Amino acid sequence: MTHDNPSPVGALTRRTLLGAAAATGVGALTVGLTDGAAEAATLQGSLPASVDVVVVGGGISGLVAARQVARSGRSSEGSPQLSLFVVPTDSPGLTWQTIEAALVQPEHQFTVFFDDVPVGPEALIGTDGSGLRHVFSGLNPERITAASISNGISLYALDKATAYANERTVWKGVPIGAHQGVAHPLAECYIAVTQARLLAARAAELFDTGGDAAEASNIAKFAAADASLTTLDQAMQTHGGNGLALEYGLSDYWFLARMLKTAPVSREMVLNFVAQRSLGLPASY
Ligand SMILES: Cc1cc2nc3c(=O)[nH]c(=O)nc-3n(C[C@H](O)[C@H](O)[C@H](O)COP(=O)(O)OP(=O)(O)OC[C@H]3O[C@@H](n4cnc5c(N)ncnc54)[C@H](O)[C@@H]3O)c2cc1C
């Protein structure tokens, strides 16, 4: 896609993506499915004739424009041809509901409904018929980003915990960090986050150099999410009761760290990926 392309194909997409790049607009990607039957039908290529828009959101973040995958035709073999589109939020048939969530963050989450939302060539992202390929190409960087957020939470929590453990004394003026019961769990957290950061760096390097980053991105995301939950928990424990006080700046990260265990890909789906792709074990689904 070039900026001066006079064709209507992708014109809306170009405006939207350039707006996002210039920080004058925000986009949200929805690839979740609320309906398992639709998922099965899509992936098996036996789409019901009445379904025009196939992929609809689970929860999505920061809704201003939504992207969706919709059927744009059928292949010569008769299987559904799926394409990726950008959809303005004032499109007819596009509605959403806010999901009240425990997360403390500037973004909000929404359940989005697409009811026969019209899409045309001006809204096409990438190549017609390659929608799923385009969606999947975004998943690895999203996982690397998620890993980096988790790793940031870990480093932040460790910083807070070590400062507190050096300062806080209980009995005889000895800082609590001198006790191995406090120090060793923090040392283990440091080892875990160091491993997770190396994995994330490796995944990013593979992605940036055009390699196959799927396994590395999944593993990095998994390791980082687990490490951040353990580390944040240990940092709160180090603070005793103060770990729960908002003033100490730890507990308000809890649901963000917890969310990253589930999204953008759940722990179990990473284990499925590793079991099937890395170890060659059979799939259960
Ligand atoms: C704050 C937040 C923001 C989000 N933002 C977006 C967004 O912007 N765009 C978007 O598309 N999505 C978004 N999501 C959705 C997110 O990607 C999904 O919630 C996540 O991938 C899990 O999918 P699910 O909720 O459909 O769980 P389900 O698929 O319903 O799974 C439920 C549970 O069962 C487990 N499970 C399911 N199948 C298997 C299996 N075969 N083997 C073992 N375990 C299994 C899962 O791991 C999970 O623990 C967001 C979610 C949250 C919480």
The ligand as an SDF file (V2000), in Angstrom:
LIG
                    3D

 53 58  0  0  0  0  0  0  0  0999 V2000
   -8.3100   -6.6600   29.3950 C   0  0  0  0  0  0  0  0  0  0  0  0
   -8.4980   -7.4680   28.1420 C   0  0  0  0  0  0  0  0  0  0  0  0
   -8.3080   -6.8520   26.9080 C   0  0  0  0  0  0  0  0  0  0  0  0
   -8.5070   -7.5930   25.7430 C   0  0  0  0  0  0  0  0  0  0  0  0
   -8.3300   -6.9570   24.5370 N   0  0  0  0  0  0  0  0  0  0  0  0
   -8.5550   -7.6450   23.3970 C   0  0  0  0  0  0  0  0  0  0  0  0
   -8.4260   -6.9920   22.1150 C   0  0  0  0  0  0  0  0  0  0  0  0
   -8.0850   -5.8260   22.0280 O   0  0  0  0  0  0  0  0  0  0  0  0
   -8.6940   -7.7170   20.9880 N   0  0  0  0  0  0  0  0  0  0  0  0
   -9.0750   -9.0330   21.0750 C   0  0  0  0  0  0  0  0  0  0  0  0
   -9.3110   -9.6290   20.0350 O   0  0  0  0  0  0  0  0  0  0  0  0
   -9.1860   -9.6700   22.2630 N   0  0  0  0  0  0  0  0  0  0  0  0
   -8.9520   -9.0130   23.4150 C   0  0  0  0  0  0  0  0  0  0  0  0
   -9.0790   -9.6640   24.6280 N   0  0  0  0  0  0  0  0  0  0  0  0
   -9.5050  -11.0730   24.6430 C   0  0  0  0  0  0  0  0  0  0  0  0
   -8.3640  -12.0270   24.9880 C   0  0  0  0  0  0  0  0  0  0  0  0
   -7.4790  -12.1800   23.8920 O   0  0  0  0  0  0  0  0  0  0  0  0
   -8.9970  -13.3610   25.3880 C   0  0  0  0  0  0  0  0  0  0  0  0
   -9.7560  -13.1450   26.5800 O   0  0  0  0  0  0  0  0  0  0  0  0
   -7.9700  -14.4390   25.6340 C   0  0  0  0  0  0  0  0  0  0  0  0
   -7.2830  -14.7850   24.4400 O   0  0  0  0  0  0  0  0  0  0  0  0
   -8.6530  -15.7380   26.1780 C   0  0  0  0  0  0  0  0  0  0  0  0
   -9.6620  -16.1200   25.3100 O   0  0  0  0  0  0  0  0  0  0  0  0
  -11.1620  -16.2770   25.8300 P   0  0  0  0  0  0  0  0  0  0  0  0
  -11.4730  -15.1650   26.7850 O   0  0  0  0  0  0  0  0  0  0  0  0
  -12.0210  -16.4090   24.6230 O   0  0  0  0  0  0  0  0  0  0  0  0
  -11.1420  -17.6020   26.6930 O   0  0  0  0  0  0  0  0  0  0  0  0
  -11.7300  -19.0220   26.2390 P   0  0  0  0  0  0  0  0  0  0  0  0
  -11.1850  -19.3740   24.8880 O   0  0  0  0  0  0  0  0  0  0  0  0
  -13.1960  -19.0160   26.4400 O   0  0  0  0  0  0  0  0  0  0  0  0
  -11.0240  -19.9600   27.3030 O   0  0  0  0  0  0  0  0  0  0  0  0
  -11.4480  -20.0220   28.6580 C   0  0  0  0  0  0  0  0  0  0  0  0
  -10.3860  -20.7950   29.4340 C   0  0  0  0  0  0  0  0  0  0  0  0
  -10.2720  -22.1270   28.9080 O   0  0  0  0  0  0  0  0  0  0  0  0
   -8.9500  -22.3630   28.4880 C   0  0  0  0  0  0  0  0  0  0  0  0
   -8.9570  -23.1660   27.2550 N   0  0  0  0  0  0  0  0  0  0  0  0
   -9.7030  -22.9510   26.1480 C   0  0  0  0  0  0  0  0  0  0  0  0
   -9.4190  -23.8600   25.2150 N   0  0  0  0  0  0  0  0  0  0  0  0
   -8.4850  -24.6790   25.7400 C   0  0  0  0  0  0  0  0  0  0  0  0
   -7.7760  -25.8240   25.2750 C   0  0  0  0  0  0  0  0  0  0  0  0
   -7.9520  -26.3150   24.0550 N   0  0  0  0  0  0  0  0  0  0  0  0
   -6.8590  -26.3930   26.0960 N   0  0  0  0  0  0  0  0  0  0  0  0
   -6.6360  -25.9060   27.3470 C   0  0  0  0  0  0  0  0  0  0  0  0
   -7.2780  -24.8150   27.8420 N   0  0  0  0  0  0  0  0  0  0  0  0
   -8.1820  -24.2280   27.0480 C   0  0  0  0  0  0  0  0  0  0  0  0
   -8.3570  -20.9880   28.2250 C   0  0  0  0  0  0  0  0  0  0  0  0
   -6.9450  -20.9930   28.3100 O   0  0  0  0  0  0  0  0  0  0  0  0
   -8.9970  -20.1600   29.3220 C   0  0  0  0  0  0  0  0  0  0  0  0
   -8.2820  -20.3470   30.5230 O   0  0  0  0  0  0  0  0  0  0  0  0
   -8.8780   -8.9490   25.8100 C   0  0  0  0  0  0  0  0  0  0  0  0
   -9.0520   -9.5680   27.0680 C   0  0  0  0  0  0  0  0  0  0  0  0
   -8.8730   -8.8290   28.2260 C   0  0  0  0  0  0  0  0  0  0  0  0
   -9.0750   -9.5240   29.5590 C   0  0  0  0  0  0  0  0  0  0  0  0
  1  2  1  0
  2  3  1  0
  2 52  2  0
  3  4  2  0
  4  5  1  0
  4 50  1  0
  5  6  2  0
  6  7  1  0
  6 13  1  0
  7  8  2  0
  7  9  1  0
  9 10  1  0
 10 11  2  0
 10 12  1  0
 12 13  2  0
 13 14  1  0
 14 15  1  0
 14 50  1  0
 15 16  1  0
 16 17  1  0
 16 18  1  0
 18 19  1  0
 18 20  1  0
 20 21  1  0
 20 22  1  0
 22 23  1  0
 23 24  1  0
 24 25  2  0
 24 26  1  0
 24 27  1  0
 27 28  1  0
 28 29  2  0
 28 30  1  0
 28 31  1  0
 31 32  1  0
 32 33  1  0
 33 34  1  0
 33 48  1  0
 34 35  1  0
 35 36  1  0
 35 46  1  0
 36 37  1  0
 36 45  1  0
 37 38  2  0
 38 39  1  0
 39 40  1  0
 39 45  2  0
 40 41  1  0
 40 42  2  0
 42 43  1  0
 43 44  2  0
 44 45  1  0
 46 47  1  0
 46 48  1  0
 48 49  1  0
 50 51  2  0
 51 52  1  0
 52 53  1  0
M  END
$$$$
